[in-house]
Amino acid sequence: MRSTIKSLFEQVANEQHRELVPLTDDLKLVQSGLDSLSFAIIVARLEDRLGFDPFNAAVAVEFPVTFGDFGRVVRKFSQLAPRGCGAR
């Protein structure tokens, strides 16, 4: 899952002409070099690839502050998602 998320960050940064700093678990997302549009694209692509939105407003969710938090939220939600989600 971490490699999928990292790959998406890198791909979106490239497409959006953003300079991405090295992704470490303690990197604050606001310091990553990505903007809000970039994060929206990443979340939409995660939903397409995994079959669920890890930041669904219908579910109480914590919003990530760091890159590590982002991965933990996605992994945590993937465990809570109904069976069959993420099988795309």
N, C-alpha and C positions, 0 to 999 in steps of 0.2 A: 504494500500500500504506500509506503514512504517513497519508493522509487517512482510510482505513478504520480504522486503529488509533486515530487521534485521535478519530474519531467514536464508536467503541466505548467509549473511556475516558469521553467526555462523557456518552454515553447511560447507561452503567452508574452513573456518579457520580450522575446525576439520579435514576435509579430507586432507588438505595440511600440517597438523601438524604445524599450525601457532598459536601463542598465541595472541588471540584477546583481546584488552583492552575493557572496558565497552564503549558501543556505545552511545554517546551523540551527540546532534545536532552540538555542536561546536568542536567536535573531528576532528582534521585534518586527512585526509585519510592516509597521509604518516606516521602518528603516530599510526595507527590502529593495526599494527602488520601484516597486509597483504602485499603481494608483487604484482608485476604487473601481474603475472600469475593468482593469486587469483582474482584480479579485472577483468581480461579477462573472467574467468570462471563465475563470478557473472553476468557480462553483457550478456554473451551467455545464461545463464539460465533465466535471465529476459526476453530476447527475446523469448525463448522457452515458458515460462509461460504466457507472456503478449501478444505475437504475434507481437511485434515490438522491434526494437533496439533503445533505448533512446539516444544513442550516434552515430546515423547514420551520416556519414560524408556528406551526401547529404543535410542535413538540418543544418542551422547555429545553433550551440549549444554552450552553455557555459560549460566548464568543471568544475566539482565540486572540491572544495578544502576541504570541511568538509563533515561529514556524513549527516548533515542536507541539505547541498547543493545537495548531491547525490540524496536524496529523492525528493527534489524540482525539480530537472531536470527530473527525471523519471515521476513525477506527471504532470509537465508542458507538457512534450512530449506526455503523454498519452491523454491529452486533445486535442492535435494537430493531433494525429494519425488518419488516415482514419477510418470511421465507420467499425466495424467488427474486428478491431485489438484488441487484448487482450481478445477475447471471447473464447479462447481455454480452 
